[in-house]
């Protein structure tokens, strides 16, 4: 299991990537959005 700081770091990295101009391709954006959402759920479950 990854530590909270590792998961949070990946989440923040994905958030930045989704905002970049290079992420215009819709399928790539969709994939990263789902991955980001999954990481968000992991972070929420850790704090419940």
N, CA, C and O atoms as a GROMACS GRO file, in nm:
protein
  192
    1UNK      N    1   0.084  -0.119   0.000
    1UNK     CA    2   0.000   0.000   0.000
    1UNK      C    3   0.089   0.125   0.000
    1UNK      O    4   0.190   0.131   0.070
    2UNK      N    5   0.050   0.220  -0.077
    2UNK     CA    6   0.128   0.343  -0.085
    2UNK      C    7   0.097   0.434   0.033
    2UNK      O    8  -0.013   0.430   0.089
    3UNK      N    9   0.193   0.514   0.068
    3UNK     CA   10   0.172   0.608   0.178
    3UNK      C   11   0.082   0.722   0.131
    3UNK      O   12   0.069   0.747   0.011
    4UNK      N   13   0.022   0.790   0.225
    4UNK     CA   14  -0.067   0.902   0.191
    4UNK      C   15   0.006   1.009   0.112
    4UNK      O   16  -0.050   1.065   0.018
    5UNK      N   17   0.131   1.038   0.150
    5UNK     CA   18   0.206   1.142   0.080
    5UNK      C   19   0.233   1.104  -0.066
    5UNK      O   20   0.230   1.190  -0.154
    6UNK      N   21   0.258   0.975  -0.092
    6UNK     CA   22   0.280   0.930  -0.231
    6UNK      C   23   0.152   0.944  -0.312
    6UNK      O   24   0.156   0.989  -0.427
    7UNK      N   25   0.039   0.904  -0.254
    7UNK     CA   26  -0.089   0.913  -0.324
    7UNK      C   27  -0.123   1.059  -0.350
    7UNK      O   28  -0.166   1.095  -0.459
    8UNK      N   29  -0.105   1.143  -0.249
    8UNK     CA   30  -0.134   1.286  -0.263
    8UNK      C   31  -0.046   1.350  -0.370
    8UNK      O   32  -0.092   1.433  -0.448
    9UNK      N   33   0.081   1.310  -0.373
    9UNK     CA   34   0.173   1.363  -0.475
    9UNK      C   35   0.127   1.323  -0.615
    9UNK      O   36   0.130   1.406  -0.707
   10UNK      N   37   0.086   1.200  -0.633
   10UNK     CA   38   0.036   1.155  -0.763
   10UNK      C   39  -0.091   1.229  -0.802
   10UNK      O   40  -0.108   1.267  -0.918
   11UNK      N   41  -0.179   1.250  -0.705
   11UNK     CA   42  -0.304   1.322  -0.730
   11UNK      C   43  -0.275   1.465  -0.779
   11UNK      O   44  -0.334   1.511  -0.876
   12UNK      N   45  -0.184   1.532  -0.710
   12UNK     CA   46  -0.149   1.669  -0.748
   12UNK      C   47  -0.082   1.672  -0.885
   12UNK      O   48  -0.107   1.764  -0.964
   13UNK      N   49   0.003   1.573  -0.915
   13UNK     CA   50   0.067   1.565  -1.045
   13UNK      C   51  -0.038   1.549  -1.155
   13UNK      O   52  -0.031   1.617  -1.258
   14UNK      N   53  -0.134   1.460  -1.134
   14UNK     CA   54  -0.239   1.440  -1.234
   14UNK      C   55  -0.323   1.565  -1.253
   14UNK      O   56  -0.360   1.599  -1.365
   15UNK      N   57  -0.353   1.634  -1.144
   15UNK     CA   58  -0.431   1.758  -1.155
   15UNK      C   59  -0.357   1.859  -1.242
   15UNK      O   60  -0.418   1.925  -1.326
   16UNK      N   61  -0.226   1.871  -1.223
   16UNK     CA   62  -0.146   1.963  -1.305
   16UNK      C   63  -0.146   1.918  -1.451
   16UNK      O   64  -0.158   2.001  -1.541
   17UNK      N   65  -0.131   1.788  -1.474
   17UNK     CA   66  -0.127   1.736  -1.610
   17UNK      C   67  -0.258   1.762  -1.684
   17UNK      O   68  -0.257   1.795  -1.802
   18UNK      N   69  -0.370   1.747  -1.614
   18UNK     CA   70  -0.501   1.771  -1.677
   18UNK      C   71  -0.518   1.916  -1.720
   18UNK      O   72  -0.592   1.944  -1.814
   19UNK      N   73  -0.450   2.006  -1.652
   19UNK     CA   74  -0.460   2.149  -1.685
   19UNK      C   75  -0.367   2.189  -1.800
   19UNK      O   76  -0.385   2.296  -1.859
   20UNK      N   77  -0.269   2.105  -1.833
   20UNK     CA   78  -0.172   2.143  -1.934
   20UNK      C   79  -0.230   2.139  -2.075
   20UNK      O   80  -0.327   2.068  -2.102
   21UNK      N   81  -0.172   2.216  -2.162
   21UNK     CA   82  -0.217   2.224  -2.301
   21UNK      C   83  -0.194   2.095  -2.378
   21UNK      O   84  -0.261   2.069  -2.478
   22UNK      N   85  -0.100   2.014  -2.331
   22UNK     CA   86  -0.067   1.890  -2.401
   22UNK      C   87  -0.174   1.783  -2.383
   22UNK      O   88  -0.172   1.682  -2.452
   23UNK      N   89  -0.267   1.804  -2.291
   23UNK     CA   90  -0.368   1.704  -2.262
   23UNK      C   91  -0.499   1.732  -2.335
   23UNK      O   92  -0.607   1.712  -2.278
   24UNK      N   93  -0.491   1.775  -2.455
   24UNK     CA   94  -0.611   1.810  -2.529
   24UNK      C   95  -0.685   1.688  -2.583
   24UNK      O   96  -0.806   1.696  -2.604
   25UNK      N   97  -0.617   1.578  -2.606
   25UNK     CA   98  -0.682   1.461  -2.663
   25UNK      C   99  -0.785   1.408  -2.563
   25UNK      O  100  -0.752   1.378  -2.448
   26UNK      N  101  -0.908   1.396  -2.606
   26UNK     CA  102  -1.020   1.367  -2.515
   26UNK      C  103  -1.006   1.233  -2.443
   26UNK      O  104  -1.038   1.225  -2.324
   27UNK      N  105  -0.961   1.130  -2.510
   27UNK     CA  106  -0.949   0.999  -2.443
   27UNK      C  107  -0.842   1.002  -2.334
   27UNK      O  108  -0.858   0.940  -2.229
   28UNK      N  109  -0.733   1.074  -2.359
   28UNK     CA  110  -0.628   1.086  -2.257
   28UNK      C  111  -0.683   1.163  -2.137
   28UNK      O  112  -0.660   1.125  -2.022
   29UNK      N  113  -0.755   1.272  -2.163
   29UNK     CA  114  -0.815   1.350  -2.054
   29UNK      C  115  -0.910   1.263  -1.973
   29UNK      O  116  -0.910   1.268  -1.850
   30UNK      N  117  -0.991   1.182  -2.040
   30UNK     CA  118  -1.088   1.098  -1.973
   30UNK      C  119  -1.016   0.996  -1.884
   30UNK      O  120  -1.056   0.974  -1.769
   31UNK      N  121  -0.911   0.932  -1.937
   31UNK     CA  122  -0.836   0.833  -1.861
   31UNK      C  123  -0.776   0.897  -1.734
   31UNK      O  124  -0.788   0.842  -1.625
   32UNK      N  125  -0.712   1.011  -1.750
   32UNK     CA  126  -0.651   1.077  -1.635
   32UNK      C  127  -0.757   1.125  -1.536
   32UNK      O  128  -0.734   1.124  -1.415
   33UNK      N  129  -0.873   1.168  -1.586
   33UNK     CA  130  -0.980   1.211  -1.497
   33UNK      C  131  -1.027   1.096  -1.411
   33UNK      O  132  -1.049   1.113  -1.291
   34UNK      N  133  -1.044   0.977  -1.471
   34UNK     CA  134  -1.087   0.860  -1.394
   34UNK      C  135  -0.981   0.820  -1.292
   34UNK      O  136  -1.014   0.785  -1.179
   35UNK      N  137  -0.855   0.824  -1.332
   35UNK     CA  138  -0.746   0.788  -1.242
   35UNK      C  139  -0.739   0.887  -1.126
   35UNK      O  140  -0.720   0.847  -1.011
   36UNK      N  141  -0.754   1.014  -1.157
   36UNK     CA  142  -0.752   1.118  -1.054
   36UNK      C  143  -0.867   1.097  -0.956
   36UNK      O  144  -0.850   1.110  -0.835
   37UNK      N  145  -0.985   1.064  -1.009
   37UNK     CA  146  -1.101   1.040  -0.924
   37UNK      C  147  -1.077   0.921  -0.831
   37UNK      O  148  -1.111   0.925  -0.713
   38UNK      N  149  -1.018   0.814  -0.886
   38UNK     CA  150  -0.989   0.695  -0.806
   38UNK      C  151  -0.890   0.728  -0.694
   38UNK      O  152  -0.908   0.683  -0.581
   39UNK      N  153  -0.788   0.806  -0.725
   39UNK     CA  154  -0.692   0.847  -0.621
   39UNK      C  155  -0.761   0.932  -0.514
   39UNK      O  156  -0.729   0.922  -0.396
   40UNK      N  157  -0.854   1.015  -0.556
   40UNK     CA  158  -0.930   1.097  -0.461
   40UNK      C  159  -1.010   1.010  -0.367
   40UNK      O  160  -1.018   1.039  -0.247
   41UNK      N  161  -1.070   0.902  -0.419
   41UNK     CA  162  -1.146   0.810  -0.334
   41UNK      C  163  -1.055   0.742  -0.233
   41UNK      O  164  -1.092   0.723  -0.118
   42UNK      N  165  -0.936   0.704  -0.277
   42UNK     CA  166  -0.839   0.642  -0.186
   42UNK      C  167  -0.807   0.738  -0.072
   42UNK      O  168  -0.804   0.699   0.044
   43UNK      N  169  -0.782   0.863  -0.106
   43UNK     CA  170  -0.749   0.962  -0.003
   43UNK      C  171  -0.867   0.981   0.093
   43UNK      O  172  -0.846   0.994   0.214
   44UNK      N  173  -0.989   0.984   0.041
   44UNK     CA  174  -1.106   1.001   0.127
   44UNK      C  175  -1.122   0.882   0.221
   44UNK      O  176  -1.149   0.901   0.340
   45UNK      N  177  -1.107   0.761   0.170
   45UNK     CA  178  -1.124   0.642   0.253
   45UNK      C  179  -1.021   0.638   0.364
   45UNK      O  180  -1.050   0.588   0.473
   46UNK      N  181  -0.902   0.689   0.340
   46UNK     CA  182  -0.798   0.689   0.442
   46UNK      C  183  -0.836   0.777   0.560
   46UNK      O  184  -0.789   0.756   0.671
   47UNK      N  185  -0.922   0.876   0.536
   47UNK     CA  186  -0.955   0.973   0.640
   47UNK      C  187  -1.093   0.952   0.700
   47UNK      O  188  -1.136   1.029   0.785
   48UNK      N  189  -1.162   0.848   0.658
   48UNK     CA  190  -1.298   0.822   0.712
   48UNK      C  191  -1.288   0.747   0.842
   48UNK      O  192  -1.390   0.716   0.904
   0.00000   0.00000   0.00000
